[in-house]
Amino acid sequence: MISVQGQPSAAIAEAREKGDLSENAEYDAHVKHKEREMKISKLQDVLSNARVLDYQQSRFI
């Protein structure tokens, strides 16, 4: 499993301290990283609840 918690929030806070966020590439990179982590977390949740179906043994009515 991929770790999706921890350092990015601290990194975003640190980037905020460096000034204007609209021109802060470091802040933008951390925000994008956090967004990817959220997507990974959602996909892990979906996959952990997924079931494999055997269509040869299934009946369709």
CORBEL-V40300 format. One record per residue. N is the residue number from 1. PHI is phi as a letter, one per 30 degrees, with the letter a starting at -180 (999 if undefined). Layout:
n=N phi=PHI
n=N phi=PHI
This chain:
n=1 phi=999
n=2 phi=c
n=3 phi=d
n=4 phi=b
n=5 phi=b
n=6 phi=j
n=7 phi=d
n=8 phi=e
n=9 phi=d
n=10 phi=d
n=11 phi=d
n=12 phi=d
n=13 phi=d
n=14 phi=d
n=15 phi=d
n=16 phi=d
n=17 phi=d
n=18 phi=d
n=19 phi=j
n=20 phi=e
n=21 phi=d
n=22 phi=d
n=23 phi=c
n=24 phi=c
n=25 phi=d
n=26 phi=d
n=27 phi=d
n=28 phi=e
n=29 phi=d
n=30 phi=d
n=31 phi=d
n=32 phi=d
n=33 phi=d
n=34 phi=d
n=35 phi=d
n=36 phi=d
n=37 phi=d
n=38 phi=d
n=39 phi=d
n=40 phi=d
n=41 phi=d
n=42 phi=d
n=43 phi=d
n=44 phi=d
n=45 phi=d
n=46 phi=d
n=47 phi=d
n=48 phi=d
n=49 phi=c
n=50 phi=d
n=51 phi=b
n=52 phi=c
n=53 phi=c
n=54 phi=c
n=55 phi=d
n=56 phi=d
n=57 phi=c
n=58 phi=c
n=59 phi=c
n=60 phi=c
n=61 phi=c
